[in-house]
Amino acid sequence: MKIKLFLSILSLALILSCNKDDDSGQSNKETKLYITHNNKIIYDGGFLISKATTTLKNDTYQNSFDLKIDHDTHIFDGTFSKIPYGEYTLETKFYENDKIQFYADTIIKLDNPEKTIDNLIFKKVNQSDPNAIIKDQFLSVNKNRNLTITLGPDKDTDGNSITYIVTPQENFTWEGTASIVYKNNTVGNYSLAVTAKETNNKETSATITIAVKEPVFLEAPSDVLFVGNSLTHPYGPRWGGGNSDKGAVKYHLQQIYNELNLANNFVEAIRGGASLKRHYGYNNPPNPDTPGNTYEIDSIKAQHNITVLQPSLDEPFNDLEDFKTYGKIFIDLIRAENSIPILFHPWALKNRQRTYEGNLRETTKLCDELGVQFVDVGAVVHQIYLDDTTPDKALYHRLYAGDSDNTHLSIEGMYMVGLSFAKFFTGVNAIDINYRVEEADIEYANMIKRTVDQVITNRYQN
């Protein structure tokens, strides 16, 4: 035993010593790990988390500490320092009155000096038999919205039908033998007791906890003009056929507005490949002091309540002076037509994320100078790029339209843009939006939603 312990300690010492750089002043191969998460859904369900703990471990390293809890903002956070590079299991547990209610386990790879974990998947601990035919569920829905709930399987392991009993018998209708549609117009936390009865009279019980929430939108704009190019609405078969509906920002925004029962009138003025300068005057841009004569300007003069202005890809990085000159011209024109200008800050070219910070800096500078709000879609793409630890950054590349297209986003990517605008315009958390484009599987869609909620923190102001 002593020999084994000595060898383990020796191995750990060798690993740590090998991770040290030479004496040139370089730092050790160690990481500082930040864990932070805003998980309102736990509180929406009526749980008061009294303690949250995290353990990080692999074959040669293990450390644990408590996460700080802010009960006002529902944020959990904490920091690990000086962790050797490597692959680890991260185990996080959340307690209510010393009883574990939620957990979040994941595998992470530490291979740079800093890493932030903010997309943990929270799972509710099932206190009943782990092999039970039905289990507890924890769900949330906005008031007056339909929530389809699958109670459990239609048949047991022997192929016999299962009979379900749900109480109290209110706020839901049966959709099938094992599924209900729940709808409640009163905000609060509700519980349904579910009993599954098998043909041999064996009964299994579970509880479904439902948090009914108030949508947070107050003055979500409904009359919006999008002035842009193919970043706002790409055309072609890969975006949904002849009309390329799923390529349009407005398509995904309409689906979300419909889900939230919000009226909408989204209009486009699209010119392929156009910069702000080209939008102002098609072939030979006129003098900035002379009004242009383009259908984009005609659309602005139709006086929509909101006008979203989209520069071309990397325009602040490549054509800064034109970006500043024509950005101001358009913003002044939009305001002269009694519309509110909103700038759409797009993404960087695929594999060219080095332009992101410069684009953001100049966009922020222009918007601050002119008092304009902007939707930082580029930051969502950049954050997905930073967080993506898959081989060859597969999650990030999936946002783009294909290997030969470094400019346009895929249908999943345009879905992300729609979610970003929805979060900005309505204030509704993307993770609470049920709409999901069919091209995005649930896991990928939820990753996008979590990133949108993390990044899009500013809200439309009338």
N, C-alpha and C positions, 0 to 999 in steps of 0.2 A: 504494500500500500504506500509506504514512504517513498519507494523508488518511483512508483507511478506518479505520485504527487510531485516529486522532484522533477520528473521528466516533463510534466504538464507545465510547471512553472518555468522550466528552462525553455520550452517551446514558445511560451508566451513572450518571454524576454527576448528570444531570438526574432520573433515576428516583429515586436515593437522596435527592436534595434535595426532591423532591416528596413523598416519604414522610415527611418531617419535619413535625411539627405546628408550630403557631405558638409564640411564645416564652412561652406561658403556663405552662411547666413540664411539659407533657405529653411523654410519651416518643415516640421515633421509631416508625414503623411497622415494627418489627423483631420477630423471633421468636427465642425460645430453643427449640431442638429437642432432645428427649431420645430416644435410641434405646436400648431395653433388650429383651432377649429371653432366656427360659430355654428352651434347645433341647436337651433331653436325648436326643432321638432321634438326633442326630448322634453323640453319644458311645455310645449303645446300639449303634450300628452298627459300633463299633470304630474310629472316626476320632479322631485326636488333632489338633485344630485348633491350628496353630502361629501363625496370624495371621488377623485379620479386619479388613477395610478397608471404608470407606463413602465414596461420592462423592455429593454433592448438586449438581445443576446445572439450569440452564435457559438461555435465550438470553443472559442478561446476568450470570449468576452461576455460579461453580463453586468448590467447596471439598471437600477430602478429609481424612480423618483415620482413625487406627486405633481400632478398638473395644477396650475392655479385656476381657480374658478371665479369668473365674474358673473354674479347672478343677475345683474342688470342687463348686460349685453349678451349673456348666454355664451360667452367665449371661454374655451379651455385653452391654456397654453403653457408651455414649459420649454426648457432648453437643456440639451445634453452637450457637454463640451469635451474636446480632446478625445474623440472616438477614433480608433484606428480604421483606415479604409477597409472595406470589405462588405460582405452581404450579411444582413441581419434579419431576425424576426422581431417585429415590433408588436407587443401585446399591450393593449390599453383596456382598462376596466373602469366602469362607472358605477358607483354605489349609491343607493338610497337606504339610509338607516342601516349601514353595514351589510346590505344585501346587494349583490351584483345584479343590476338591471340591464346594462348594455355592455357590449364589448366591441372592440375593433382590432382585428389582427391582420397584419400585412407583412409582406417580404419587401425590404428596401435594400438598395445598393448605395453605399457611400463611396464616392470616388472623386470628390472635389472638396475644397475647404469648407463649404457651407451647403446645407440642404434644408429646405423647408418642407414639412409634411402638413398639408392642410386639406387633404381630400380623403380622409379615412372613411371607410364604409361602416356605419354604426349598425349593429345588429342587436336586437332585443334578446335577452337571455330567456330561453323557454324553461320555466320552472317545472314543467310536467315531464312525463316520460319521453325521453328523446326519440323513442320509436313509435310514439303515439300516432294514430291515423290522422288526427288534426292537432294543430298547435296554436298557441296564442299568436295574434297578429297586432301590429301597431301601425295605424294608418292616419292620414290627414287629408282634408278636403276643404275647399272654400264653401261657404254657406251657399245654399241654393244650387249647388253643382252635383251632378250625378257621380257616384262612386260605385263602380262595379267591384264586388268582393267575391272571390272564390272561396267558399267555406272549406273545401277539401276535395278529395277524389269522389267520383261518381260511384265507384265500386271498391270493395275491399280487395285484399290480396288473393282471395279465392274467386274473385269475379262476381261476387254477389253485390246487389245494390245496397247503398247506404241511405238511411233516412236521417234528415237533419231537422232539428228543432232550434229556432232562434227566438230569444226573448230579450227585452220586451218587444212585442209585435207592433212596432211603430217606426216611422221614418224609413221604411224599406219595402220593396216589392220583390217577389221571387222572379228570377229570370230563367231559372231551370231548377233541376232537383238539387244542385249543389252550388248555386250562385244567386246572389241577391244584388239589387241596385239600391244603394243608400242615398238619401237626400234629406237634408235638414236645413231649415232657415234660421236656426238659432245658434249663435256662437257658443262654444263650450266643449267640454270633454264628455264623451259618451261611451258606454260599454254595452256590448252585446254578448249575452251568454249563449254559446253554441254547444249543442249536444249532437254527436254522431252516433246513431244506433245501427249496429250491424245485424245480420239475419240471425245470429246466434244469441241475440239480445245483449251483447256486450256494448256498453256505452262509454264513450270518451267525451270529456268536456274540455272546452277551451274558451278563452275570452278574447274578443276583438275590441280593442281600444281605438276610438276614432276622435281625432281633434278636429272640430269644425271651426274654421277660421274666417275672419273678416278679410276680404281682399283689401290690399293696401292702396290701390289706385284711388285717387280723388278727382283729379282733373286730367285724365289721360286724353291727349289730343286725338281727334278722330279725322280731321281734315289735313292730310299731309301730302305734300308734293316732294318726290324724290328726283333731284337733278343729278345725273351721274352717267357713267358709262357701263361697260359690261361687268364691272365690279358690283354694281347695283342690280343689274339684270343681264346675265350672260345668256346667249342664245345658242341653240344646237341640241342635237339628240341626247347628249349625255346629261342634260338638265331637264329632261322630261318631255321629249317629243317636239312637235312642231311649234307649239307656243312656249316651250321651255318654262312652264309655270314654276317648277320647283327651283329654278335658278334665280327667281326674283325675291328680293328682300320682302317686298310687299306681300307675296304669297304666304310666307311663313308668319308674317305679322298678322295677316288676316285670320289665319287659323287660330292664332292665340287670342286675338280680340274676340272672335266668335265664341271660343271657349269661356271667356270672361264676360260674355253678354255685353260687349262694348260695341257701339256703332262705329263704323269706319268708312272712310273714303280716301283710299290711298291711290295716288296718281303718279305717273312716271313721265320724265322727259329724258330719254336715253339717247346718247350719241356715242357709238362705239369708239374706244381708244382716245376719247377726248380728255384733254387737260382743262383746267378752269379757263385758260386763255382761249382754247379752241371752242369751248362752250359759248364764249362771249362773241366770237366772230369766226365763222366756219373755216374758210380758206385763208383769207388774208385779214388777220385780226385788226379791227379798227383802232383808232386812237383811244386810249383809256377814258378820255373825256367825252367821247362820242358814243351814245348808246348803240349797242349792237342790234342786229336784226336776225335773231335765231329763234327757233321754236322753243328753246329753253327759256329765253327771255319772255316770249309770249306766254309760256306756261306760268312763269313767276307773276306776270301782270294779271293773271286770272285770280290772284289774291287768295291763295290757300292760307289757312291759319298758320301752318308750319311749313317751312321749306328746308329740306335736308340737302345740303350741298356736299357732293363727294369729289374730292381731288383725285387725280389719277394715282396709280401705284407709285410710291416713293417720290411723289412730286415735290414735297418739301426738301428731300435729299438731293434730287437731280436738278430741279428748276426752282430754286428758292425765291428768286426775285419775282418771277411770274406768279408763284404761289402767293406771295405777300401782296403783290399789286392787284391781281385779279380776284383774290380772295376778298380783299377790301371792297373792290368794285361791286362784286356780287352781293356781299353782305349789306352794303349801303342800298343797293337796288331792292333787295328783299324787304328791308325795313321801310323803304319809300312806298312799297306796295302793301304796307300794313300787315306783313307776315313776320313770323319769328324765325330767324335763321338758326339752323342747327348744323354743325359740321360733322360729317361722317369721316372719322379717321380710319382709313383702311389698313390692311396688313402689308407686310413686306413680301418681296419675292421669296418663293420657297428657297431655302438654303442661303438666304441673304438677311438673316436676322440682325446682322451688324448695323443695318440702316434704321432699325426700330427706334433706338434712343434719339437719333438725330431728327427723324420724322416727328416723334412725339414732342421733342423740345420745341421745334419750330411751330408745330400745331398749337401747343399750349401757349406759346408766346403771342401768336396771332390772335387766338381766342381771348386771352387775357386783355390784350390791347384794345380789342373791339367789343369786349363784353359778350362773347358768344359762348354758348354751351356746345360741347361736342361729345359724341359717342365713340369711345375708344375701343373699337373692334380690334384694332391692331394689337392692343394689350392682351386681349383674350387669346389670340393666336400665339402671341409671344409667350404667354404663361403656359399654354399647352406645350409649346416647344421646350420650355425650361423643365416642366414637370415630367415629360415623357422619358421614361427609363427603359422603354422597350427596345429590342434590337433594331438598329437603323431608324429609330424614332418613327415607328410605324403609325402611332396614334396621331402624331403631328402631320405626317405626310398624307394621312387619310383625309385631312381637311382640304387638300388641294385636288384639282380635277383629274390629274393623271401624271404619269412619268414625263410626258412630253409637254406638259403645261405647268409652268412655274408661276403663273400669274393668277389664274382664276381658281376659285374654290369649288369643291365638289358640292353635291346636294347636301351632304352632311355639314359641310362648311357654311353654306348659305343658310341652313337651319340654325347654325350657331349665330350668324349675323342677325337673323330674325329674333332669336331669343335675347340678344344683346339690346336691340332696340325696344323689345317688349319690356325688359327690365328697366330701361331708362325711362320709357314713356309711362309705364303703369306703376312701377315700384314693386310689382309682384315678384317674389323670388322665383328664379327660373326652375329650381328644383320642385316647386309646387305646381308647375304647369304640366298638365297631363299630355298635351299635344306632343307627338313624336313622329318625325318623318320616318316612313317605313324603311328607308335605306340605312338608318342608324339603329343598331340593336340597342336594347335597353341599357346595357352597361356603358356603351360608348356615349349614348345620349345623356346619361346621368353624369358622366365625366365632364361633358361639355357644359351641362347645367351648373355643376358645382363651380367650374372655372368662371363662368359668366357671373355667378353670384359673388365670387371672390373679387373679380376685377371691376365690374360695372357697379360702382358704389355711388355715383352721382345720379340725381333724379331730375327729370324735366321740371323746370320752373316757368310758369306762365308769365 
